[in-house]
């Protein structure tokens, strides 16, 4: 595969999954959808760790693309560089991007990065949200697994494990918030739709 393909993918991923949707929400509502703060609480601590991952992933991809000698220090797992696993990784990356973009579109103006205590949003139950209560986070989990399969090394393994732990915690924080805000409607939704699939 071309050397720059993974870099191009992650630029597109960042633009589609974070920048584009954030800009669209801000333009339509005047509300900044990024609501991870800097307070000393669990939510904002998780936000700090997510920001570190958002910096680390492109860094690993850039090192892979432009500095093969430096990449060796990331402890590549060469026996996992099997064409079938790499191919599966690419499938997961592409499917996750389409899945995330679709779920964000279905959330409409309710989409946020973090928990927005200042602007109540509607409870989205349509589209992919009929199959999963957290389709965007599910897409992110698939994305991290895809990255590890395409670029198996010690750092992408840490990113995969830490990312999954952070997502599991964030989902539970958001579910507690949604239960508080939407009450019985959210409880009923939880009984009908699984957390993941």
C-alpha positions as CSV (number, residue, x, y, z in Angstrom):
1,X,0.0,0.0,0.0
2,X,1.2,3.5,-0.7
3,X,3.3,5.0,2.1
4,X,1.1,8.1,2.6
5,X,-2.3,6.3,2.6
6,X,-2.6,5.9,6.4
7,X,-1.6,9.6,6.9
8,X,-4.2,10.7,4.4
9,X,-6.8,8.5,6.1
10,X,-6.2,10.0,9.5
11,X,-6.3,13.6,8.2
12,X,-9.7,12.8,6.6
13,X,-10.8,11.1,9.8
14,X,-9.9,14.1,12.0
15,X,-11.6,16.5,9.6
16,X,-14.8,14.4,9.2
17,X,-15.1,13.1,12.8
18,X,-14.1,16.1,14.8
19,X,-13.4,19.4,12.9
20,X,-16.2,19.3,10.3
21,X,-19.0,18.3,12.6
22,X,-17.9,20.7,15.3
23,X,-17.8,23.6,12.8
24,X,-21.2,22.7,11.5
25,X,-22.8,22.6,14.9
26,X,-21.2,25.9,15.8
27,X,-22.3,27.6,12.6
28,X,-25.9,26.4,13.0
29,X,-26.4,27.0,16.7
30,X,-23.6,29.3,17.9
31,X,-22.8,26.6,20.5
32,X,-19.3,25.1,20.8
33,X,-19.9,21.3,20.8
34,X,-16.5,20.7,22.4
35,X,-17.4,20.6,26.1
36,X,-14.4,18.9,27.8
37,X,-13.3,21.4,30.4
38,X,-10.3,21.8,32.7
39,X,-11.9,21.2,36.0
40,X,-10.8,18.6,38.6
41,X,-13.5,16.1,38.0
42,X,-13.7,12.6,36.3
43,X,-15.3,13.9,33.0
44,X,-12.6,16.6,32.4
45,X,-9.8,14.2,33.5
46,X,-11.0,11.7,30.8
47,X,-11.1,14.6,28.4
48,X,-7.4,15.3,29.1
49,X,-6.5,11.7,28.4
50,X,-8.6,11.7,25.2
51,X,-6.7,14.8,24.0
52,X,-3.4,13.0,24.6
53,X,-4.6,10.1,22.5
54,X,-5.8,12.5,19.7
55,X,-2.2,13.9,19.6
56,X,-0.5,10.5,20.0
57,X,-2.3,8.7,17.1
58,X,-1.3,11.2,14.4
59,X,2.2,11.3,15.8
60,X,2.5,7.5,15.4
61,X,1.2,7.7,11.9
62,X,3.6,10.6,10.9
63,X,6.5,8.7,12.4
64,X,5.5,5.6,10.4
65,X,5.2,7.7,7.2
66,X,8.3,9.8,7.4
67,X,10.8,8.1,9.7
68,X,11.1,4.3,9.5
69,X,14.2,4.4,11.7
70,X,12.3,6.2,14.5
71,X,9.4,3.8,14.0
72,X,11.6,0.9,15.1
73,X,11.6,2.5,18.6
74,X,7.8,2.0,18.7
75,X,8.5,-1.7,19.0
76,X,6.7,-3.1,15.9
77,X,5.0,-6.5,16.2
78,X,6.3,-7.8,12.9
79,X,4.6,-11.2,13.1
80,X,1.2,-9.4,13.0
81,X,2.0,-7.7,9.7
82,X,0.2,-10.4,7.8
83,X,-1.7,-9.1,4.7
84,X,-5.0,-10.5,5.9
85,X,-4.7,-8.7,9.3
86,X,-3.6,-5.5,7.6
87,X,-6.5,-5.8,5.1
88,X,-8.9,-6.4,8.0
89,X,-7.5,-3.3,9.7
90,X,-8.2,-1.2,6.6
91,X,-11.7,-2.5,6.4
92,X,-12.3,-1.6,10.0
93,X,-10.8,1.9,9.5
94,X,-13.0,2.6,6.5
95,X,-16.2,1.1,8.0
96,X,-15.6,3.0,11.3
97,X,-15.3,6.3,9.5
98,X,-18.5,5.8,7.5
99,X,-20.3,4.6,10.6
100,X,-19.1,7.5,12.7
101,X,-20.1,10.1,10.0
102,X,-23.5,8.5,9.6
103,X,-24.1,8.4,13.4
104,X,-23.0,12.1,13.8
105,X,-25.4,13.0,10.9
106,X,-28.2,11.2,12.7
107,X,-27.5,13.0,15.9
108,X,-27.9,16.4,14.2
109,X,-27.6,19.3,16.5
110,X,-27.4,17.1,19.5
111,X,-23.9,16.0,18.8
112,X,-21.3,17.0,21.4
113,X,-17.8,16.1,22.4
114,X,-18.3,15.5,26.1
115,X,-21.2,16.2,28.4
116,X,-23.0,19.6,27.8
117,X,-24.5,20.6,31.1
118,X,-25.6,24.0,29.7
119,X,-27.6,23.1,26.6
120,X,-30.1,20.2,26.9
121,X,-30.3,18.2,23.7
122,X,-32.9,15.8,22.5
123,X,-32.5,12.1,23.0
124,X,-31.6,10.6,19.6
125,X,-33.2,7.2,19.0
126,X,-33.3,7.0,15.2
127,X,-31.0,5.4,12.6
128,X,-28.0,3.7,14.1
129,X,-29.2,4.7,17.5
130,X,-31.9,2.0,17.1
131,X,-29.2,-0.6,17.1
132,X,-26.6,0.9,19.5
133,X,-26.9,3.5,22.3
134,X,-23.3,4.6,21.5
135,X,-22.7,4.1,17.8
136,X,-20.1,6.9,17.6
137,X,-18.0,5.4,20.4
138,X,-18.5,1.9,18.8
139,X,-17.0,3.4,15.6
140,X,-14.1,4.8,17.6
141,X,-13.4,1.4,19.2
142,X,-13.4,-0.2,15.7
143,X,-11.1,2.6,14.5
144,X,-8.5,2.0,17.2
145,X,-8.6,-1.7,16.5
146,X,-8.2,-1.0,12.8
147,X,-5.2,1.2,13.5
148,X,-3.5,-1.5,15.6
149,X,-4.0,-4.1,12.9
150,X,-2.7,-1.8,10.1
151,X,0.2,-0.6,12.3
152,X,0.9,-3.2,15.0
153,X,3.4,-1.9,17.6
154,X,3.6,-1.3,21.3
155,X,2.3,2.2,21.1
156,X,-0.7,1.4,19.0
157,X,-1.5,-1.4,21.4
158,X,-1.4,1.0,24.3
159,X,-3.6,3.4,22.3
160,X,-6.1,0.6,21.7
161,X,-6.2,-0.5,25.3
162,X,-6.2,3.0,26.9
163,X,-8.7,4.3,24.3
164,X,-11.1,1.4,25.0
165,X,-10.9,2.0,28.8
166,X,-11.5,5.7,28.3
167,X,-14.4,5.1,26.0
168,X,-16.0,2.6,28.5
169,X,-15.7,5.2,31.3
170,X,-17.0,8.1,29.2
171,X,-20.0,6.1,28.0
172,X,-20.9,5.4,31.6
173,X,-20.6,9.1,32.5
174,X,-22.8,10.1,29.6
175,X,-25.3,7.4,30.4
176,X,-25.6,8.7,34.0
177,X,-26.1,12.2,32.6
178,X,-28.7,11.1,30.0
179,X,-30.6,9.2,32.7
180,X,-30.7,12.2,34.9
181,X,-31.8,14.6,32.1
182,X,-34.2,12.3,30.2
183,X,-35.4,10.1,33.1
184,X,-37.9,7.4,32.2
185,X,-37.6,8.1,28.4
186,X,-33.9,7.2,28.6
187,X,-34.5,4.2,30.9
188,X,-37.1,2.8,28.4
189,X,-34.6,3.4,25.6
190,X,-31.9,1.5,27.5
191,X,-34.2,-1.5,27.9
192,X,-34.8,-1.6,24.2
193,X,-31.3,-0.9,22.8
194,X,-28.0,-2.4,23.9
195,X,-25.0,-0.3,24.9
196,X,-22.9,-1.4,21.9
197,X,-24.8,-3.8,19.5
